[in-house]
Amino acid sequence: MKFSAKVFLSLLLLLFVCMYSFAQGQNPTRVSCPEAAQYYSKDSINIVTFGASTVEGVKGLGFQTMLQNNFLNCYANKVVDITNHGIGGQTTFQGLLRIDNAIANRTGFIVIDMGINDALSIAAGKGSVAETVANMRVLITASLKQKLVPILCTLQFVDDRTNKSYVAVNTNIRNINTAYKKLALEYKIYLADINAVMRRDFSLYQDAFHPNARGYRLVSYVIFDTINKAIFDKFLKFTVSQNYPNPAAMQTFIDVVLPESDKLNIQIYDLMGRLVKTVVNEYLNTGKHTLEINTSTFVPGIYFFKISSDSGQYNSVKKFIVAR
């Protein structure tokens, strides 16, 4: 097949545009969906976003809509409700004055992204890292008292390349982030490490402080992944899949999802109620487990596998067929 010079140049231009877009880090419109989305035990995903200007959004940009779309794309038939409680320019101390109203009657998660203005104030001689940490403790404990799951965000750096006074601000941000990581461990809450992902890539910024569209999309991904980790740890529903393949020949598999660690007893019975095989009788941790059942010695026919737990919380019976 022969191409004219005009067609060839058009194809070359198209290839260049595609390569340029890739090089510029164009983001996909959809995220990869976590396995936790299949087993989420609630009907809705409720998220309070709390902080200063990064949370409020700047010049029409923010992460909440992107975050909501991430959940809607992955969590089928779930209501996703995200509230925005960001007020630009506020410190963590000012956040204390409005946290109770922000979380009143709320359930689910709270994303706390606050402290850059503290770092600015500390650099100007007002306040201290210790005071910021004390304020954040109050924000965390208030959230826990409301039975929300806190997602604590590390702070992105400010662009100090042309404004040398911001070097001290970034020193404060480093110290605050170190303290936030310790708080996350102390309170056993979840850390969305935005700083580790954005690093000092100021192409992700629209000004010295705030993410641009690409930066906000990255922030939405970090928060999305962190909330999914919390869902996997805390909000899975007990699930037992149908075995596959079914009918089985020489072997088959079942998937078991546990909301919390428990001792499971999985046994197989024939139609006469006789025990044929014990698949597992041991403690399994939270999450999904794929169990193999060797059926090579089974007489073709109908069988049942019965699942029970020591706690009495988890029980299931399913029928399957062995055929050759």
Secondary structure as the mmCIF struct_conf table of DSSP 4:
data_model
#
loop_
_struct_conf.conf_type_id
_struct_conf.id
_struct_conf.beg_label_comp_id
_struct_conf.beg_label_asym_id
_struct_conf.beg_label_seq_id
_struct_conf.end_label_comp_id
_struct_conf.end_label_asym_id
_struct_conf.end_label_seq_id
HELX_RH_AL_P HELX_RH_AL_P1 ALA A 5 ALA A 23
TURN_TY1_P TURN_TY1_P1 GLN A 24 GLY A 25
HELX_LH_PP_P HELX_LH_PP_P1 GLN A 26 PRO A 28
BEND BEND1 THR A 29 ARG A 30
HELX_LH_PP_P HELX_LH_PP_P2 VAL A 31 PRO A 34
HELX_RH_3T_P HELX_RH_3T_P1 GLU A 35 TYR A 39
STRN STRN1 TYR A 40 TYR A 40
BEND BEND2 LYS A 42 ASP A 43
STRN STRN2 SER A 44 GLY A 51
BEND BEND3 ALA A 52 ALA A 52
HELX_RH_AL_P HELX_RH_AL_P2 SER A 53 GLU A 56
STRN STRN3 VAL A 58 VAL A 58
TURN_TY1_P TURN_TY1_P2 LYS A 59 GLY A 60
STRN STRN4 LEU A 61 LEU A 61
BEND BEND4 PHE A 63 PHE A 63
HELX_RH_AL_P HELX_RH_AL_P3 GLN A 64 CYS A 74
BEND BEND5 TYR A 75 TYR A 75
TURN_TY1_P TURN_TY1_P3 ALA A 76 ASN A 77
STRN STRN5 VAL A 79 GLY A 86
TURN_TY1_P TURN_TY1_P4 GLY A 88 GLY A 89
HELX_RH_AL_P HELX_RH_AL_P4 THR A 92 LEU A 96
TURN_TY1_P TURN_TY1_P5 LEU A 97 ARG A 98
HELX_RH_AL_P HELX_RH_AL_P5 ILE A 99 ILE A 103
TURN_TY1_P TURN_TY1_P6 ALA A 104 ASN A 105
BEND BEND6 GLY A 108 GLY A 108
STRN STRN6 PHE A 109 ASP A 113
HELX_RH_AL_P HELX_RH_AL_P6 ILE A 116 ALA A 123
TURN_TY1_P TURN_TY1_P7 ALA A 124 GLY A 125
BEND BEND7 LYS A 126 LYS A 126
HELX_RH_AL_P HELX_RH_AL_P7 VAL A 129 LYS A 145
TURN_TY1_P TURN_TY1_P8 GLN A 146 LYS A 147
STRN STRN7 VAL A 149 CYS A 153
HELX_LH_PP_P HELX_LH_PP_P3 THR A 154 VAL A 158
BEND BEND8 ARG A 161 THR A 162
TURN_TY1_P TURN_TY1_P9 LYS A 164 SER A 165
HELX_RH_AL_P HELX_RH_AL_P8 TYR A 166 TYR A 187
TURN_TY1_P TURN_TY1_P10 LYS A 188 LYS A 188
STRN STRN8 TYR A 190 ALA A 192
HELX_RH_AL_P HELX_RH_AL_P9 ILE A 194 MET A 198
TURN_TY1_P TURN_TY1_P11 ARG A 199 ARG A 200
HELX_RH_3T_P HELX_RH_3T_P2 PHE A 202 LEU A 204
STRN STRN9 TYR A 205 TYR A 205
BEND BEND9 GLN A 206 HIS A 210
STRN STRN10 PRO A 211 PRO A 211
HELX_RH_AL_P HELX_RH_AL_P10 ALA A 213 LYS A 234
STRN STRN11 LEU A 236 LEU A 236
HELX_LH_PP_P HELX_LH_PP_P4 LYS A 237 PHE A 238
STRN STRN12 THR A 239 VAL A 240
HELX_LH_PP_P HELX_LH_PP_P5 SER A 241 ASN A 243
STRN STRN13 TYR A 244 TYR A 244
BEND BEND10 PRO A 245 PRO A 247
STRN STRN14 ALA A 248 ALA A 248
BEND BEND11 ALA A 249 MET A 250
STRN STRN15 GLN A 251 LEU A 258
BEND BEND12 PRO A 259 GLU A 260
STRN STRN16 ASP A 262 ASP A 270
TURN_TY1_P TURN_TY1_P12 LEU A 271 MET A 272
STRN STRN17 LEU A 275 LEU A 284
BEND BEND13 THR A 286 THR A 286
STRN STRN18 GLY A 287 ASN A 294
TURN_TY1_P TURN_TY1_P13 SER A 296 THR A 297
BEND BEND14 PHE A 298 PHE A 298
HELX_LH_PP_P HELX_LH_PP_P6 VAL A 299 VAL A 299
BEND BEND15 PRO A 300 PRO A 300
STRN STRN19 GLY A 301 SER A 309
TURN_TY1_P TURN_TY1_P14 ASP A 310 SER A 311
BEND BEND16 GLY A 312 GLN A 313
STRN STRN20 ASN A 315 VAL A 322
#
